[in-house]
Amino acid sequence: LRILGMQSAQKEGFDFVTPTNIDGPVEHWMTLVEAEMVSSLHTITHQSIQDYTQMERTAWLASEKTLGMCSLAGSQIWWTYQVEHAFQALGSPNNETSNNKALN
């Protein structure tokens, strides 16, 4: 038998990047399933964050490929990037005059 992915009670699910065999003691294969879950979610989240740059935000959020937790992580990453970019565009934080002009 093989585990191909996971699904929540709310029907949100994902496929494992590498299906996991369930042979032998449960303690062994449950550890393998957990490791594959972490690895697959890492890969899926990374891809989802990259997809954000290729799609409109609403389409990205509605995409079946974008898991809820990926949309939260991706939104936070891109929000932080955009805020940092805005601060860099304002110039040096010590240059209060230019910062006030940029904000007004």
ABEGO torsion letter per residue (X at the ends): XBBAEBBBAAGBBBBBABBBBBBEBAAAAAAAAAAAAAAAAAAAAAAAAAAAAABBAAAAAABAABBAAAAAAAAAAAAAAAAAAAAAAAEBAABAAAAAAAAX
